[in-house]
Amino acid sequence: MQLPDDKSVSATATFVDVKGNAAQVEGSPVWGTDRPDLLNVVDNGNGSATVSPVGLLGSGQVTCTGDADLGAGVVSVVLLGTVEVIAGTAVGGTIEFGPPSP
């Protein structure tokens, strides 16, 4: 998704089985990003997260990791979503002048 640098977005994860049916994971999933210099990902504590740009423009991955083993073991399932941070709404700018004419 494209996310303007002056906005934030809510993210939710749905885990599925091999046939595409909704599947459970143990506990709450863990949210993160491969680009903390680009994206701030805050776990909302209810299985969702809020994603906000830090300031730079570019692309990063948001990750959501769940434990598919509903018993004592751990089988990690990692979901990935790409966020491209783009410029927000213009609020100012600059004027450049050329050299004076003779």
QUIPEGI-V409738 format. One record per run of one state. SS is the DSSP state (a for helix, b for strand, c for the rest). FROM is the first residue (numbers start at 1). TO is the last residue. If there is no record, write none. Layout:
BEGIN
SS&FROM&TO  SS&FROM&TO
END
This chain:
BEGIN
c&1&1  b&2&4  c&5&7  b&8&12  c&13&15  b&16&16  c&17&21  b&22&22  c&23&25  b&26&33  c&34&38  b&39&43  c&44&47  b&48&53  c&54&57  b&58&67  c&68&75  b&76&86  c&87&102
END
